[in-house]
Amino acid sequence: MQNKFQYLFFLVLFLTQVHISFGQKVKATTGPVFDAVGAVFTVNDLDFVPDASQELKAIFDIDNKQVDASIPNRVISSMHRYYNMHVRAGIPEEQIHLALVLHGGAVKDALSSAVYKEKYNVDNPNIELIKSLSAIGVDVFLCGQSMTSNGYNKADLLPEVKVGLSAMSVLTVYQMNTYALIKF
C-alpha cells in the first residue's frame, strides 16, 4: 500500500513539474541598451540571426495614432526593442543605425509638453521615448506637410524632432541610402 502512495505521490509531483514547465509564460526583459523600455524575449535555437559584422540600417515609418493620448506610441517603443534585441544577439551597438519619421496620426507624438498638455490635458507620454532614442543617435523626423496641415510649427515640437519637407521625402532619401523600411 505504501508503494502505491509513493508511486502516486511521485506521479503527481512529476505531472505537476511537467505542467509547470510547459505552462509557464516566459517573461520579456529589458536591456542591455535601454533598461526602462524595450523588453524582449530570449529565444533559443534560432535559425536566423543577423551577421554581427554587418551594419543594420532601418527607418521606421510611423503614422499610427494612439487613441488614448495618455499612452505612449507602441511603434516608437518598438525601436527600443530593436536595439535591445539586436545588441543581445551580438550586434555591436555602433553598427545599428536607425531613424524614424512621424506623420499622419503620429504628429501629436512630436509635440512639446506644453503644447501636448494644452491640447490633450495630459503630458506627452512619448517624450522619454523620443529623448532616449535621440540621445543614442537616432534621427527623429516629423513630416512638415503633416505638421503644417495640423496647424503646428517647429516651435510646437520637442527639441529632438527635426522637420522634413515630407515623410515621403525623408523615407525616399533614407531608403536610397540603404536604410530598410520598417512599417507596422
Summary of the structure (lengths in Angstrom):
residues: 184
radius of gyration: 22.5
end to end distance: 62.3
largest distance: 83.3
contacts: 512
relative contact order: 0.15
helix: 45%
strand: 16%
